[in-house]
Amino acid sequence: MKKSTIIIIAVIGVVVLWAIGIQRKAVTLSESIENAWGNVETAYQRRNDLIGNLVKTVQGSADFERKTLEAVVNARSKATQTTIDPSNMTEEDFQRFEEAQANVKSSLDRLLVVVENYPDLKSSSNFLKLQDELASTENQILTARTRFNNEVKPYNTYIKKFPTNIVAGLFGFKDKQYFKSVEGADKAPDIDFNF
């Protein structure tokens, strides 16, 4: 065998091993993102599970605006129907998921404002416990979303850098979406204590 043939085979072998290494690291980083996404969904599911208990507690303790209660139930239903495959996530899917979750949060906020008019309900230990659980869940959601973004960054950086981007493109790796704040989140909320 000629020396030049051996060199060509060696170079091809090195390139193949290098490409395999890139693919393996990209898969590992992608799996970390999928794991983080699962944690995000778990936190949202916890909130959706608590909403049912909150609605039942409020229903049993107060006869109040039916539209507010229905809005919470409908938002929860839509949020549980909106799912995303993190390995094939499009920006549109991501936005749909975010809108559904924002609707749940908005409906919950309206429900809690309406509940302020019911002193018996506010002093109920079950309701207070649920309020604490919801606050804790919102913190878990924030933490899970932050961790998800922290997993997306190294993956996106890795697959976008040259020459890794060439191999990543050949294997079909695409950049992932970050969680972003909802529109208007940069403005302080207008709080009205006029009950």
Secondary structure as UniProt FT lines:
FT   HELIX           3..61
FT   HELIX           66..81
FT   HELIX           86..88
FT   HELIX           91..115
FT   TURN            116..117
FT   HELIX           119..123
FT   HELIX           125..160
FT   TURN            162..163
FT   HELIX           164..170
FT   TURN            171..172
FT   TURN            183..186
//
